[in-house]
């Protein structure tokens, strides 16, 4: 019998059922990419009804992020970046990024995710999942011209920072204070967002 008010949000669901759905989703996203994965296909692999996947996880975007087991929803972290408009968006994005990656409780999980992306086939989680689900909507919300070009350029810079600062710990990048990282990298990110693109990239 219930002893208090019902919790808000989606019900967590039976652990075995949720685990089966997430396992099927991870496999599908890795093997087929984001575009090739369907809620119905994940449900079939997990042995459940598609409506149950929607009930537990919502949209395919939500399922993708849940399957990646990230410690935070990156869409919520990036929200303030969009709300502030395009001016200074590079710096706001980088500060939000550093706040997560420099957190000793969060960083190991993020490093683990990146290492999984670097495994054979894992690149599809980034190119066909994280990019269209998280980053491209940011470029569109900021009103950028050619967001399909600008956001991958920005991602290339951020990916390089992740590898050098957090994976291989290349000095002096690994030991730079956050403000120094922002002073160094934010202008480059802003350039990718707002500078004129070379004709070959348009």
Buried (B, 14 or more C-beta within 10 A) or exposed (E): EEEEEEEEEEEEBEEEBBEBBBBBBBBBBBEBBBEEBBBEBBBBBBEBEBEBBBEBBBEBBBBBBBBBEBEEEBBEBBBEBBEBEBEBBBBBBBBBBBEBBBBEEBBEBBBEBBEBBEEEEBBBBBBBBBBBBBBBBBBEBBEBEEBEBBBBBBBEBBBEBBBBBBEEEEEEBEEBEBEEBBEEBBEBBBBBBBEEEEEEEE
